[in-house]
Amino acid sequence: MIVLRSMISALALDARQNTHLQQLTIKSFKKGGSKMPKATFYRLELTKKRQLFRALKKEFEYKSFADASINEIIKTAGIARGSFYQYFEDELDCYLYFVEKLQKKRNQLFVKLLIQEREIFLQVRACFFNKV
């Protein structure tokens, strides 16, 4: 029963975060749309992309979008502020990119576990209690 409550709590948290993300996305498109990330980001070496993603993960993992700081991201990633803006339009752009990447990883994990487990309850439980 405790596991089920934890899963429901995790689903409720995901729903709140998704609602917040939808509101941010709508706001972004109203102001001209997001280009997340910019073309210069895609030309980065893989190691630099990973370094930047780790910095985003460190900043967004335990902080809300409102509490996150570009200063912390650039400090952790070891890049200049100007470089950040060469890769992303703004903080919302990098946040949406980060969330999109995590969602893709979660979806891949979900499918992988579904193939392995074959039982939906066990698969859902494994998906929500595994770190992505």
C-alpha positions as CSV (number, residue, x, y, z in Angstrom):
1,M,0.0,0.0,0.0
2,I,2.9,2.4,0.8
3,V,4.4,1.7,-2.7
4,L,1.0,2.5,-4.3
5,R,0.8,5.8,-2.3
6,S,4.3,6.7,-3.4
7,M,3.5,6.0,-7.0
8,I,0.3,8.1,-6.7
9,S,2.3,10.9,-5.1
10,A,4.9,10.7,-7.9
11,L,2.2,10.8,-10.5
12,A,0.6,13.9,-8.8
13,L,3.9,15.6,-8.7
14,D,4.5,14.9,-12.4
15,A,1.0,16.2,-13.2
16,R,1.7,19.5,-11.3
17,Q,5.1,19.9,-13.0
18,N,3.5,19.1,-16.4
19,T,0.8,21.8,-15.8
20,H,3.4,24.3,-14.8
21,L,5.5,23.3,-17.9
22,Q,2.4,23.7,-20.1
23,Q,1.8,27.2,-18.8
24,L,5.4,28.1,-19.4
25,T,5.3,26.7,-22.9
26,I,2.1,28.6,-23.8
27,K,3.7,31.8,-22.4
28,S,6.8,31.1,-24.6
29,F,4.8,30.6,-27.8
30,K,2.8,33.8,-27.1
31,K,6.0,35.8,-27.0
32,G,7.3,34.4,-30.3
33,G,8.0,30.8,-29.7
34,S,11.0,28.8,-28.5
35,K,13.8,27.7,-30.7
36,M,15.2,25.3,-28.0
37,P,18.1,24.9,-28.3
38,K,19.8,27.1,-30.9
39,A,21.8,25.7,-33.9
40,T,25.1,26.5,-32.2
41,F,24.2,24.1,-29.4
42,Y,23.9,21.2,-31.9
43,R,27.4,22.0,-33.2
44,L,29.0,21.5,-29.8
45,E,31.2,18.6,-29.1
46,L,29.4,15.7,-27.3
47,T,31.5,16.2,-24.2
48,K,30.5,19.9,-23.9
49,K,26.8,19.0,-24.5
50,R,27.0,16.4,-21.7
51,Q,28.8,18.9,-19.4
52,L,26.0,21.5,-20.0
53,F,23.3,18.9,-19.5
54,R,24.9,17.9,-16.1
55,A,24.8,21.5,-15.1
56,L,21.2,21.8,-16.1
57,K,20.4,18.6,-14.2
58,K,22.2,19.9,-11.1
59,E,20.2,23.2,-11.2
60,F,16.8,21.8,-12.1
61,E,16.8,18.5,-10.2
62,Y,15.8,20.0,-6.8
63,K,14.8,23.5,-7.8
64,S,11.7,24.8,-9.5
65,F,12.0,26.9,-12.7
66,A,11.4,30.0,-10.6
67,D,14.2,29.2,-8.2
68,A,16.7,28.2,-10.9
69,S,19.6,30.5,-11.8
70,I,21.4,31.0,-15.1
71,N,24.5,32.1,-13.0
72,E,24.6,28.7,-11.3
73,I,24.2,26.8,-14.6
74,I,27.0,28.7,-16.3
75,K,29.3,28.4,-13.2
76,T,28.7,24.6,-13.0
77,A,29.0,24.1,-16.8
78,G,32.2,26.2,-16.9
79,I,30.9,28.4,-19.7
80,A,30.6,32.1,-20.3
81,R,27.3,33.9,-20.0
82,G,27.5,34.8,-23.7
83,S,28.0,31.1,-24.6
84,F,24.8,30.3,-22.7
85,Y,22.9,32.7,-24.9
86,Q,24.5,31.3,-28.0
87,Y,22.9,27.9,-27.1
88,F,19.6,29.0,-25.6
89,E,17.3,32.0,-26.1
90,D,16.7,32.3,-22.3
91,E,16.2,30.3,-19.1
92,L,12.9,29.0,-20.3
93,D,14.5,27.6,-23.5
94,C,17.1,25.6,-21.5
95,Y,14.4,24.4,-19.0
96,L,12.2,23.1,-21.8
97,Y,15.1,21.4,-23.4
98,F,16.1,19.8,-20.1
99,V,12.6,18.6,-19.4
100,E,12.2,17.3,-23.0
101,K,15.4,15.2,-22.7
102,L,14.3,13.8,-19.3
103,Q,10.9,12.9,-20.7
104,K,12.6,11.1,-23.7
105,K,14.8,9.1,-21.2
106,R,11.7,8.2,-19.1
107,N,9.8,7.1,-22.2
108,Q,12.7,4.9,-23.3
109,L,13.0,3.4,-19.8
110,F,9.2,2.8,-19.7
111,V,9.3,0.9,-23.0
112,K,12.4,-1.1,-22.0
113,L,10.8,-2.1,-18.7
114,L,7.5,-3.0,-20.3
115,I,9.4,-5.4,-22.6
116,Q,11.3,-6.9,-19.7
117,E,8.5,-7.0,-17.0
118,R,5.5,-7.8,-19.2
119,E,3.3,-6.8,-16.2
120,I,2.2,-3.2,-16.2
121,F,2.1,-2.6,-12.4
122,L,5.7,-3.8,-12.0
123,Q,6.8,-1.8,-15.0
124,V,5.2,1.4,-13.7
125,R,6.7,0.9,-10.3
126,A,10.1,0.4,-11.7
127,C,9.8,3.4,-14.0
128,F,9.0,5.8,-11.2
129,F,11.5,4.5,-8.7
130,N,14.5,4.4,-11.1
131,K,16.6,7.5,-11.6
132,V,16.5,8.8,-15.1
